[in-house]
Structure formats: structure tokens, C-alpha cells
């Protein structure tokens, strides 16, 4: 952060028990050297019921306004999600921020998309929120599909892409090379149908009739876990394993052992699974959803598959099983991409440049 910058970050408190991508992002920001002295303001959670959420958050607005107006901040970074309740909360926050050239305001959108019936009504009330939106120097999105939706609704406002980052600069190294032995595949995330987990089981069923040296581990929990376990019992013993929810060193060990990470999601934002896979040098077999579209480069840091297409998943797995040299090359590329674009140092560089803008 520049010498004369004083930054306020608005989002979930790093001391709270919040879950989800925004909370993880806030922990990353506060761990950066450039934000060691930044002030974090937690505006409170907005409920899914907008009316109840407005009542809840208004209790925090007076304190937030007081801190902002008397804090002499050079920059205010607002973290929000693209859901109606969160968008309303963002507008309420903007309403208490001063007009003018200081502080410079940036809004960072996380989960969600600007699509659906409620967003189609937004142009009819755009005139009412235009003065609030005009306070923002730039809006930031995690994926091209989010940016495209924003541009359609708010073509007059500057916007761009930003990234989630790791808290580390260190890459994870494998104990053994990927050149031979069984192919070890890994899924990390919430066990829900939208992540393509049942497609993975069907892909393993197809592969079971062709190969006997491929295994798949699931690290995570979720509402579809019980059904997924039952279905997997029809596969050869040991082909699919369930590790449960993992974190810390146990999760790092799974990434380190994996030859590739699978993420055939139907809908995705900017998954931390991809960050950790690249940190471990594990190529990613994934769809083109969300930020996966540009983070994972087909044939360079992973392989692209079609959503809900079991055959394309099978073909991608067979390709890396047959071409271990390609797998090794993609692993090296993943490490390089992590260091340059997803590491803690990359985050430091991005936010230093952001707060030096005038």
C-alpha cells in the first residue's frame, strides 16, 4: 500500500465465524502486508428475506457512516455478492459514503450472476440507483459471465475482473512423479449435484470396464453425499473413496497425491479448489463455467469438458492416463500459473497497484 494510503475494507470480519467465498477472501486480504493497517468494517449479514435484512443491517449503518466520514480514508473496498439481498446491502453502504474524489471506492462482487427475473426489472429502477453507483470508481467481477451481465445492466460504469488468491507463496510438491503407477483423481468441494459429482461416478463406471488402474477420491461433504456413496458401491472395490471434509495438512496431502483434480461443475464462480490444485501442480479437468473459462487453459493447465457430458470426462481422463508426459508438463504449468497469478505475492502486487491508483 502506498505511503499516504489509508484503506477501509468492508466485508465479513476475519474474527467472525462466517463461511463462504467472501469470508475466505477477507481473511486473505487481511493477511496481506499491504493491508496490515487496513480498517475492516463488518456491516452485518443480510438475510435472504430482504425486508428483515434491511432492518438488521440498518443497526450497523450509523456506526459504519461515522467511521467512514471521520476516518480520512483514501480507498474503500466493498465486498458483496451478486444476489438481490447482498446488492441491496451494497446500495445501502454506498448511500452513507461521501461523494467526491475521496475516498476512492471499489466494489468487488463474488458469488452469483446478473441473471434471472429480478435482474430483468433493474433497468426500470436504474435511474434511482444511478447516483449511488456513480460513487464507485470501478466494479470488479470474478468471472467473464458476471462481467458480461454487469455490462448489460450498467454499460456506463467501469468494470473488470479480479481474482481470489492463496495465503501462501509455497507450492506443494509431490512425493512421486506422475510418470507411472495408478492414476489418482481427486474431487474437492461441496457434494452437490451441481458440481457434476454424479457425472464423475458414471465416468468411473465407464472406465471400470476399460482400465483397472484409476482411482477417484472425494474430499468434502454435502446433501448428495449419502446417495453418491450408495451409487459408488456398484463400482469395483477401492475405485472410489470418500475422505469426508478435510482441511489443513490433511487436505494438502490429498492434493499432493492427486495426479489431477476434477471439477465438472454446471455452475461455478472462482473456486478455491482450482487455486489449491494449481498450487499442488495438479492439472484440472473442468468445465468452462465461471472463472474456469480463463484460469484453466485447455492442454496447458488442464483439460476442458462439457457440463453433463460423461463421455467427455472419460475421454479427458483417458488422455492424461495415456500421456503421462503431457500430465507432467501441465503440472509444471500449474505451478508457474500459481506463482504468477494466484499466490500471496500476486495478491500483494495487485492490491498495491490498486491502492496506488488516483
C-alpha positions as CSV (number, residue, x, y, z in Angstrom):
1,X,0.0,0.0,0.0
2,X,1.3,3.4,-0.8
3,X,2.7,5.6,1.9
4,X,-0.2,8.0,2.1
5,X,-3.0,5.4,1.6
6,X,-5.4,4.6,4.3
7,X,-7.7,1.8,3.4
8,X,-11.1,0.6,4.7
9,X,-12.3,-2.9,3.7
10,X,-16.0,-3.5,4.1
11,X,-16.9,-7.2,4.5
12,X,-17.2,-10.1,6.9
13,X,-15.0,-9.7,10.0
14,X,-12.0,-12.0,9.9
15,X,-12.6,-12.8,13.6
16,X,-16.2,-14.0,12.9
17,X,-17.4,-17.5,12.2
18,X,-18.6,-16.6,8.6
19,X,-18.3,-19.3,5.9
20,X,-18.1,-19.0,2.2
21,X,-16.0,-17.3,-0.5
22,X,-16.4,-13.7,0.7
23,X,-15.3,-14.6,4.2
24,X,-12.3,-16.6,2.8
25,X,-11.4,-13.6,0.6
26,X,-11.5,-11.3,3.6
27,X,-9.1,-13.5,5.5
28,X,-6.7,-13.4,2.5
29,X,-6.9,-9.6,2.3
30,X,-6.2,-9.0,5.9
31,X,-3.2,-11.4,5.8
32,X,-1.5,-9.2,3.1
33,X,1.3,-6.9,4.1
34,X,-0.2,-4.1,2.2
35,X,-3.4,-4.3,4.3
36,X,-1.9,-4.9,7.7
37,X,-3.1,-1.5,8.8
38,X,-6.4,-1.5,6.9
39,X,-9.6,-1.0,8.9
40,X,-12.1,-3.8,8.4
41,X,-15.8,-2.8,8.9
42,X,-18.3,-5.6,9.1
43,X,-21.8,-4.4,8.0
44,X,-23.5,-7.5,9.2
45,X,-25.2,-10.3,7.3
46,X,-28.1,-9.6,5.0
47,X,-30.8,-12.2,5.4
48,X,-32.4,-13.9,2.4
49,X,-35.5,-12.0,3.4
50,X,-34.7,-8.6,2.1
51,X,-37.1,-6.8,4.5
52,X,-35.7,-8.5,7.5
53,X,-32.2,-8.0,6.2
54,X,-32.7,-4.2,5.8
55,X,-34.0,-3.9,9.3
56,X,-30.9,-5.9,10.5
57,X,-28.3,-4.0,8.7
58,X,-29.6,-0.5,9.4
59,X,-28.5,-1.1,13.0
60,X,-24.9,-1.1,11.7
61,X,-25.2,1.8,9.2
62,X,-24.9,4.6,11.8
63,X,-21.6,3.2,13.1
64,X,-20.3,2.5,9.6
65,X,-21.1,6.0,8.5
66,X,-19.4,7.6,11.5
67,X,-16.2,5.6,10.9
68,X,-16.1,6.3,7.1
69,X,-16.8,10.1,7.4
70,X,-14.2,10.6,10.1
71,X,-11.6,8.1,9.1
72,X,-10.0,10.1,6.3
73,X,-9.7,7.0,4.1
74,X,-8.0,7.2,0.7
75,X,-9.7,4.0,-0.5
76,X,-12.8,2.0,0.5
77,X,-13.1,-1.6,-0.8
78,X,-16.6,-3.0,-0.6
79,X,-17.1,-6.8,-0.8
80,X,-20.5,-8.0,-2.0
81,X,-22.2,-10.9,-3.8
82,X,-24.5,-10.8,-6.8
83,X,-27.7,-11.8,-5.0
84,X,-30.6,-9.4,-4.5
85,X,-30.2,-9.1,-0.7
86,X,-26.5,-8.5,-1.0
87,X,-26.9,-6.0,-3.8
88,X,-29.4,-4.0,-1.7
89,X,-26.9,-4.1,1.2
90,X,-24.2,-2.7,-1.1
91,X,-26.5,0.2,-2.2
92,X,-27.2,0.9,1.5
93,X,-23.5,1.1,2.2
94,X,-22.9,3.4,-0.8
95,X,-25.7,5.6,0.4
96,X,-23.7,6.5,3.6
97,X,-20.4,7.1,1.7
98,X,-19.4,10.6,0.8
99,X,-19.5,12.0,-2.7
100,X,-16.4,13.4,-4.4
101,X,-13.0,12.2,-5.3
102,X,-12.1,10.8,-1.8
103,X,-12.3,8.1,-0.8
104,X,-11.8,6.1,-4.0
105,X,-14.4,3.4,-3.9
106,X,-14.1,-0.1,-5.4
107,X,-16.8,-2.8,-5.3
108,X,-15.9,-6.4,-5.5
109,X,-18.6,-8.9,-6.5
110,X,-18.2,-12.5,-5.5
111,X,-20.8,-15.3,-5.9
112,X,-23.9,-15.1,-8.2
113,X,-24.7,-13.8,-11.6
114,X,-26.7,-10.8,-13.0
115,X,-29.4,-13.1,-14.5
116,X,-32.9,-14.1,-13.6
117,X,-36.3,-12.4,-13.4
118,X,-35.4,-9.9,-10.7
119,X,-32.4,-8.5,-12.6
120,X,-34.6,-8.0,-15.7
121,X,-36.5,-5.4,-13.6
122,X,-33.4,-3.5,-12.7
123,X,-33.3,-1.2,-15.7
124,X,-36.7,0.2,-14.7
125,X,-35.2,1.4,-11.4
126,X,-31.8,2.2,-12.6
127,X,-32.4,6.0,-12.5
128,X,-33.0,5.7,-8.8
129,X,-29.7,3.9,-8.0
130,X,-27.6,5.7,-10.6
131,X,-26.3,8.4,-8.1
132,X,-25.2,5.6,-5.7
133,X,-23.5,3.6,-8.4
134,X,-21.7,6.7,-9.7
135,X,-19.8,6.9,-6.4
136,X,-17.8,3.8,-7.4
137,X,-14.6,4.2,-9.3
138,X,-14.6,0.6,-10.6
139,X,-16.7,-2.6,-10.2
140,X,-14.8,-5.9,-10.1
141,X,-16.1,-9.4,-11.0
142,X,-14.7,-12.9,-10.6
143,X,-15.7,-14.3,-14.0
144,X,-16.4,-13.2,-17.6
145,X,-20.1,-14.2,-17.3
146,X,-20.5,-11.9,-14.3
147,X,-18.8,-9.1,-16.1
148,X,-21.0,-9.6,-19.2
149,X,-24.1,-9.5,-17.1
150,X,-23.0,-6.3,-15.3
151,X,-22.1,-4.6,-18.6
152,X,-25.6,-5.3,-20.0
153,X,-27.3,-3.7,-16.9
154,X,-24.8,-0.9,-16.3
155,X,-22.9,-0.1,-19.5
156,X,-21.8,3.3,-18.3
157,X,-19.8,2.0,-15.3
158,X,-16.2,0.9,-15.4
159,X,-15.7,-2.8,-14.6
160,X,-13.1,-5.5,-14.8
161,X,-12.0,-8.9,-13.4
162,X,-10.3,-9.7,-10.2
163,X,-9.1,-13.0,-8.7
164,X,-9.2,-15.0,-5.5
165,X,-5.7,-15.8,-4.1
166,X,-3.9,-18.2,-1.9
167,X,-2.5,-17.3,1.5
168,X,0.8,-18.9,0.5
169,X,3.6,-18.5,-1.9
170,X,4.9,-22.0,-1.5
171,X,3.9,-24.7,-4.0
172,X,3.1,-28.3,-2.9
173,X,5.5,-30.9,-4.3
174,X,4.5,-34.5,-5.0
175,X,6.3,-37.3,-3.3
176,X,6.4,-39.3,-6.5
177,X,6.5,-38.4,-10.2
178,X,3.3,-38.9,-12.3
179,X,5.1,-40.9,-15.0
180,X,3.8,-44.3,-13.9
181,X,1.6,-46.1,-11.5
182,X,-2.1,-45.8,-10.9
183,X,-3.8,-42.6,-11.9
184,X,-5.1,-40.8,-8.8
185,X,-8.0,-38.4,-9.3
186,X,-9.4,-36.0,-6.8
187,X,-12.6,-34.0,-6.3
188,X,-12.6,-31.3,-3.6
189,X,-15.7,-29.3,-2.7
190,X,-19.3,-29.5,-1.6
191,X,-21.0,-32.7,-2.6
192,X,-24.0,-31.4,-4.6
193,X,-25.4,-32.4,-7.9
194,X,-24.5,-29.0,-9.5
195,X,-20.8,-29.9,-9.1
196,X,-21.1,-32.7,-11.5
197,X,-20.4,-35.4,-8.9
198,X,-22.8,-37.9,-10.3
199,X,-21.3,-37.5,-13.7
200,X,-17.9,-38.4,-12.2
201,X,-19.4,-41.6,-10.8
202,X,-20.8,-42.5,-14.2
203,X,-17.4,-41.7,-15.8
204,X,-15.7,-44.1,-13.3
205,X,-18.3,-46.8,-14.2
206,X,-17.3,-46.5,-17.9
207,X,-13.6,-46.5,-17.0
208,X,-14.1,-49.6,-14.8
209,X,-14.9,-51.6,-17.9
210,X,-11.7,-50.4,-19.7
211,X,-9.0,-49.9,-17.0
212,X,-8.2,-51.1,-13.5
213,X,-5.5,-48.5,-12.5
214,X,-7.6,-45.4,-11.9
215,X,-9.0,-44.2,-8.5
216,X,-11.1,-41.2,-7.5
217,X,-11.2,-39.7,-4.0
218,X,-14.0,-37.3,-2.9
219,X,-12.9,-34.7,-0.2
220,X,-16.0,-32.9,1.0
221,X,-19.4,-33.1,2.5
222,X,-22.9,-32.1,1.3
223,X,-26.5,-33.2,0.8
224,X,-25.7,-35.6,-2.1
225,X,-23.1,-37.5,-0.2
226,X,-25.3,-40.3,1.0
227,X,-26.7,-41.0,-2.4
228,X,-23.3,-40.8,-4.0
229,X,-21.9,-43.4,-1.6
230,X,-24.7,-45.8,-2.4
231,X,-24.2,-45.5,-6.1
232,X,-20.4,-45.9,-5.8
233,X,-21.0,-49.3,-4.1
234,X,-21.8,-50.8,-7.6
235,X,-18.2,-49.9,-8.7
236,X,-15.1,-52.1,-8.1
237,X,-13.9,-52.0,-4.5
238,X,-11.4,-49.2,-3.9
239,X,-12.1,-47.4,-7.2
240,X,-13.9,-44.6,-5.4
241,X,-13.1,-43.4,-1.9
242,X,-14.8,-40.8,0.4
243,X,-12.5,-38.8,2.6
244,X,-15.1,-36.5,4.2
245,X,-14.5,-32.9,4.9
246,X,-10.7,-32.1,5.1
247,X,-8.7,-29.0,5.8
248,X,-5.1,-28.0,6.6
249,X,-2.4,-30.6,6.2
250,X,-4.8,-33.5,5.6
251,X,-6.3,-31.6,2.6
252,X,-2.8,-30.6,1.3
253,X,-1.8,-34.3,1.4
254,X,-4.7,-35.2,-0.8
255,X,-3.8,-32.5,-3.3
256,X,-0.2,-33.6,-3.2
257,X,-1.1,-37.2,-4.0
258,X,-3.5,-36.3,-6.8
259,X,-2.5,-36.6,-10.4
260,X,-5.4,-34.4,-11.5
261,X,-8.3,-32.6,-9.9
262,X,-11.8,-33.0,-11.3
263,X,-14.4,-30.1,-11.4
264,X,-17.1,-30.7,-14.0
265,X,-19.4,-28.1,-12.4
266,X,-22.7,-26.9,-14.0
267,X,-22.2,-23.5,-12.3
268,X,-19.1,-22.1,-10.8
269,X,-17.6,-18.9,-9.6
270,X,-13.9,-18.7,-8.7
271,X,-13.3,-21.9,-6.9
272,X,-10.6,-22.1,-4.3
273,X,-10.2,-25.7,-5.3
274,X,-8.6,-24.5,-8.5
275,X,-6.2,-22.3,-6.6
276,X,-5.1,-25.2,-4.4
277,X,-4.9,-27.7,-7.3
278,X,-2.5,-25.4,-9.2
279,X,-0.5,-24.8,-6.0
280,X,-0.1,-28.6,-5.9
281,X,0.7,-28.8,-9.6
282,X,-2.4,-30.9,-10.2
283,X,-3.9,-30.3,-13.7
284,X,-7.7,-29.6,-13.6
285,X,-10.3,-31.4,-15.7
286,X,-13.2,-29.0,-15.7
287,X,-16.0,-27.3,-17.5
288,X,-15.9,-23.7,-18.8
289,X,-18.1,-22.3,-16.0
290,X,-17.3,-19.0,-14.3
291,X,-13.7,-18.2,-13.9
292,X,-12.7,-21.7,-15.0
293,X,-13.1,-20.3,-18.5
294,X,-9.8,-18.4,-18.4
295,X,-7.9,-19.8,-15.4
296,X,-7.7,-23.3,-16.8
297,X,-6.2,-23.3,-20.3
298,X,-7.1,-26.4,-22.2
299,X,-4.0,-28.6,-22.8
300,X,-1.8,-26.3,-20.8
301,X,-3.0,-26.3,-17.2
302,X,-5.8,-28.8,-17.6
303,X,-8.4,-30.2,-19.9
304,X,-11.9,-28.8,-20.7
305,X,-15.0,-31.0,-20.7
306,X,-18.7,-30.3,-21.4
307,X,-21.1,-30.0,-18.5
308,X,-23.3,-33.0,-18.0
309,X,-21.3,-34.9,-20.6
310,X,-19.9,-38.1,-19.1
311,X,-18.2,-39.2,-22.3
312,X,-16.1,-36.0,-22.4
313,X,-15.0,-36.6,-18.8
314,X,-14.0,-40.2,-19.7
315,X,-12.0,-39.1,-22.7
316,X,-10.1,-36.4,-20.7
317,X,-9.2,-38.9,-18.0
318,X,-8.0,-41.5,-20.6
319,X,-6.0,-38.8,-22.3
320,X,-3.9,-38.0,-19.2
321,X,-3.6,-41.6,-18.3
322,X,-2.2,-42.5,-21.7
323,X,0.0,-39.4,-21.9
324,X,1.9,-39.0,-18.7
325,X,4.4,-36.6,-20.3
326,X,1.5,-34.2,-21.0
327,X,0.4,-34.6,-17.4
328,X,3.9,-33.7,-16.1
329,X,4.1,-30.7,-18.5
330,X,0.7,-29.4,-17.3
331,X,1.7,-29.9,-13.7
332,X,4.7,-27.6,-14.2
333,X,2.5,-25.1,-15.9
334,X,0.1,-25.2,-13.0
335,X,2.9,-24.3,-10.6
336,X,4.0,-21.5,-12.8
337,X,0.5,-20.1,-13.2
338,X,0.0,-20.3,-9.4
339,X,3.2,-18.3,-8.7
340,X,2.4,-15.6,-11.2
341,X,-1.3,-15.2,-10.8
342,X,-2.8,-16.9,-7.6
343,X,-0.1,-16.7,-4.9
344,X,0.1,-14.4,-2.0
345,X,2.8,-12.3,-3.8
346,X,0.5,-12.0,-6.8
347,X,-2.2,-10.6,-4.4
348,X,0.2,-8.2,-2.9
349,X,1.1,-6.8,-6.3
350,X,-2.5,-6.5,-7.5
351,X,-3.7,-4.6,-4.4
352,X,-0.7,-2.4,-4.1
353,X,-1.3,-1.3,-7.7
354,X,-5.0,-0.8,-7.0
355,X,-4.4,1.4,-3.9
356,X,-1.8,3.5,-5.8
357,X,-4.4,4.5,-8.4
358,X,-5.6,8.1,-8.3
